[in-house]
């Protein structure tokens, strides 16, 4: 499942500008941190 998510994000990032990639990765990190701490 982790592999699926990694490949999905790589596919989404492909073709995006660097600043767009950085914004998306920051948002995904925030989501990850939220879900990790939500327990």
VMD Tcl script that builds the backbone (N, CA, C; Angstrom):
set m [mol new atoms 117]
animate dup $m
set s [atomselect $m all]
$s set {name element resname resid chain x y z} {
  {N N UNK 1 A 0.825 -1.190 0.000}
  {CA C UNK 1 A 0.000 0.000 0.000}
  {C C UNK 1 A 0.873 1.259 0.000}
  {N N UNK 2 A 1.949 1.218 0.751}
  {CA C UNK 2 A 2.869 2.356 0.789}
  {C C UNK 2 A 3.477 2.588 -0.588}
  {N N UNK 3 A 3.802 1.514 -1.286}
  {CA C UNK 3 A 4.357 1.628 -2.639}
  {C C UNK 3 A 3.359 2.321 -3.562}
  {N N UNK 4 A 2.091 1.953 -3.461}
  {CA C UNK 4 A 1.045 2.572 -4.279}
  {C C UNK 4 A 1.009 4.079 -4.055}
  {N N UNK 5 A 1.031 4.503 -2.796}
  {CA C UNK 5 A 0.966 5.931 -2.490}
  {C C UNK 5 A 2.202 6.661 -3.005}
  {N N UNK 6 A 3.367 6.050 -2.847}
  {CA C UNK 6 A 4.604 6.667 -3.329}
  {C C UNK 6 A 4.538 6.867 -4.843}
  {N N UNK 7 A 4.113 5.846 -5.564}
  {CA C UNK 7 A 4.012 5.940 -7.023}
  {C C UNK 7 A 2.949 6.950 -7.446}
  {N N UNK 8 A 1.859 7.013 -6.699}
  {CA C UNK 8 A 0.800 7.968 -7.002}
  {C C UNK 8 A 1.329 9.397 -6.890}
  {N N UNK 9 A 2.045 9.698 -5.815}
  {CA C UNK 9 A 2.583 11.044 -5.621}
  {C C UNK 9 A 3.621 11.363 -6.691}
  {N N UNK 10 A 4.493 10.400 -7.009}
  {CA C UNK 10 A 5.486 10.630 -8.059}
  {C C UNK 10 A 4.805 10.955 -9.379}
  {N N UNK 11 A 3.727 10.258 -9.694}
  {CA C UNK 11 A 2.997 10.496 -10.931}
  {C C UNK 11 A 2.352 11.876 -10.931}
  {N N UNK 12 A 1.805 12.284 -9.807}
  {CA C UNK 12 A 1.178 13.603 -9.699}
  {C C UNK 12 A 2.223 14.705 -9.852}
  {N N UNK 13 A 3.405 14.516 -9.243}
  {CA C UNK 13 A 4.450 15.536 -9.283}
  {C C UNK 13 A 5.055 15.700 -10.673}
  {N N UNK 14 A 4.997 14.658 -11.473}
  {CA C UNK 14 A 5.591 14.695 -12.804}
  {C C UNK 14 A 4.937 15.792 -13.635}
  {N N UNK 15 A 5.733 16.705 -14.118}
  {CA C UNK 15 A 5.223 17.775 -14.958}
  {C C UNK 15 A 4.823 19.034 -14.208}
  {N N UNK 16 A 4.872 18.998 -12.888}
  {CA C UNK 16 A 4.540 20.188 -12.107}
  {C C UNK 16 A 5.782 21.056 -11.959}
  {N N UNK 17 A 5.572 22.345 -11.854}
  {CA C UNK 17 A 6.668 23.275 -11.600}
  {C C UNK 17 A 7.222 23.020 -10.199}
  {N N UNK 18 A 8.475 23.390 -9.986}
  {CA C UNK 18 A 9.139 23.142 -8.705}
  {C C UNK 18 A 8.380 23.759 -7.539}
  {N N UNK 19 A 7.903 24.989 -7.690}
  {CA C UNK 19 A 7.178 25.624 -6.593}
  {C C UNK 19 A 5.855 24.915 -6.312}
  {N N UNK 20 A 5.217 24.400 -7.348}
  {CA C UNK 20 A 3.989 23.626 -7.163}
  {C C UNK 20 A 4.284 22.320 -6.434}
  {N N UNK 21 A 5.378 21.671 -6.814}
  {CA C UNK 21 A 5.775 20.425 -6.154}
  {C C UNK 21 A 6.027 20.661 -4.676}
  {N N UNK 22 A 6.750 21.730 -4.364}
  {CA C UNK 22 A 7.073 22.021 -2.968}
  {C C UNK 22 A 5.815 22.291 -2.158}
  {N N UNK 23 A 4.861 23.011 -2.749}
  {CA C UNK 23 A 3.606 23.301 -2.054}
  {C C UNK 23 A 2.819 22.017 -1.808}
  {N N UNK 24 A 2.748 21.156 -2.809}
  {CA C UNK 24 A 2.020 19.899 -2.655}
  {C C UNK 24 A 2.678 19.009 -1.612}
  {N N UNK 25 A 4.001 18.901 -1.661}
  {CA C UNK 25 A 4.701 18.058 -0.693}
  {C C UNK 25 A 4.537 18.585 0.730}
  {N N UNK 26 A 4.534 19.908 0.898}
  {CA C UNK 26 A 4.311 20.484 2.224}
  {C C UNK 26 A 2.903 20.157 2.715}
  {N N UNK 27 A 1.920 20.248 1.833}
  {CA C UNK 27 A 0.541 19.926 2.206}
  {C C UNK 27 A 0.405 18.452 2.568}
  {N N UNK 28 A 1.043 17.578 1.790}
  {CA C UNK 28 A 0.977 16.147 2.081}
  {C C UNK 28 A 1.665 15.812 3.397}
  {N N UNK 29 A 2.763 16.506 3.703}
  {CA C UNK 29 A 3.438 16.288 4.986}
  {C C UNK 29 A 2.527 16.707 6.135}
  {N N UNK 30 A 1.853 17.849 5.973}
  {CA C UNK 30 A 0.919 18.292 7.013}
  {C C UNK 30 A -0.198 17.272 7.207}
  {N N UNK 31 A -0.718 16.737 6.123}
  {CA C UNK 31 A -1.759 15.716 6.207}
  {C C UNK 31 A -1.230 14.463 6.900}
  {N N UNK 32 A -0.028 14.047 6.514}
  {CA C UNK 32 A 0.593 12.866 7.127}
  {C C UNK 32 A 0.757 13.064 8.636}
  {N N UNK 33 A 1.273 14.234 9.025}
  {CA C UNK 33 A 1.476 14.518 10.447}
  {C C UNK 33 A 0.147 14.517 11.199}
  {N N UNK 34 A -0.883 15.101 10.595}
  {CA C UNK 34 A -2.199 15.122 11.221}
  {C C UNK 34 A -2.721 13.709 11.435}
  {N N UNK 35 A -2.654 12.896 10.402}
  {CA C UNK 35 A -3.175 11.535 10.500}
  {C C UNK 35 A -2.379 10.697 11.495}
  {N N UNK 36 A -1.062 10.915 11.552}
  {CA C UNK 36 A -0.223 10.187 12.503}
  {C C UNK 36 A -0.602 10.547 13.942}
  {N N UNK 37 A -0.854 11.828 14.190}
  {CA C UNK 37 A -1.138 12.300 15.545}
  {C C UNK 37 A -2.608 12.156 15.934}
  {N N UNK 38 A -3.472 11.833 15.001}
  {CA C UNK 38 A -4.917 11.774 15.236}
  {C C UNK 38 A -5.330 10.620 16.135}
  {N N UNK 39 A -4.514 9.590 16.171}
  {CA C UNK 39 A -4.855 8.370 16.915}
  {C C UNK 39 A -5.248 8.592 18.336}
}
mol reanalyze $m
mol bondsrecalc $m
mol representation Tube
mol addrep $m
